[in-house]
Amino acid sequence: MNKKTTVNRWSTASLPYLFITPALLMIASFLFYPIANVFYYSFQTYNMSKPYYNGFAGLQNFVKVFTDDPMFYSSLWISVKWVFVQVCLQLVFGLLVALLLNQSFRVRWLFRTAAFLPWAISGVIASLIWSNMLNENIGIINHLLMAAGLIHNKIAWTANVHTVFGSVVIAEFWRGLPFFSITLLASLQTIPGELYESAKVDGAGRWKSFTHVTLPYLKNTIILTTLLRTAWEFNNIDLIFNLTGGGPAHATTTLTLYVAQLAVKSGDFGYGSAITVVTFCLLLIFSVVYLKISRFGKDDSQ
């Protein structure tokens, strides 16, 4: 009797673990194994074009990253500039769009659909759309600017080193704006209306209601979405690759694109993995410091 009771208790206690085992195996297979694999290859000389040199390299790849690769610093700087501009633009304009769509007006559903549409388009299709719009000969942007008298000659936006970065920034801004609009609009709709009524009774205008009610409520959402967007934009590759391929003259070669060129195009998986590990560590340090400084999840009123 006692043995049977013990077996039943053991079965009941282990049942939840049996249910989550498939999910844990999936996470281990598709998340932790690839990460561990990249760390492993970062300490190897593994070049598909030079298999006779493959073998353990120790810290050699990491030494090369920091001391003998100017392209690493160049692509890192472009990545930082790219992420900063993208996240700032998308956050500010995403907040403005969310505030607008949170108001009651006729055909609001139509504006919400239009605002969210770029988010539903894949990166390849978005690249094709902007590739045509930015085209020197058939692109509508050149035609509109010439019709408005702002330019007198057609510009090859993605082939000119002075205009390529701004062109890609605008294309990605168009695609990424709905992310902030959707998440901030969802948070705005959770703010109790009584808070605005109380602020109005106390004589607060629109600006004071925004800074003392809206922004404090959106704080954690802004911190989290900004962090997520930073990581996504840092690893962004599809739109940049399809529009410019990193050129001209490496003007749009971000760190992620540089790794892709090393590993996929040149077959140098060992060195590409080392740069990936460095990128991973940089993002991890940034995330920890950012969450610490921004006091994510903490009540500032305490």
Secondary structure by P-SEA (a helix, b strand, c coil): caaaaaaaaaaaaaaaaaaaaaaaaaaaaccaaaaaaaaaacccccccccccccccccaaaaaaaccccaaaaaaaaaaaaaaaaaaaaaaaaaaaaaaaaaccccaaaaaaaaaaccccccaaaaaaaaaaaacccccaaaaaaaaacccccccccccccccaaaaaaaaaaaaaaaaaaaaaaaaaaaccaaaaaaaaaacccaaaaaaccccccaaaaaaaaaaaaaaaaaaccaaaaaccccccccccccaaaaaaaacccccaaaaaaaaaaaaaaaaaaaaaaaaaaacccccccc
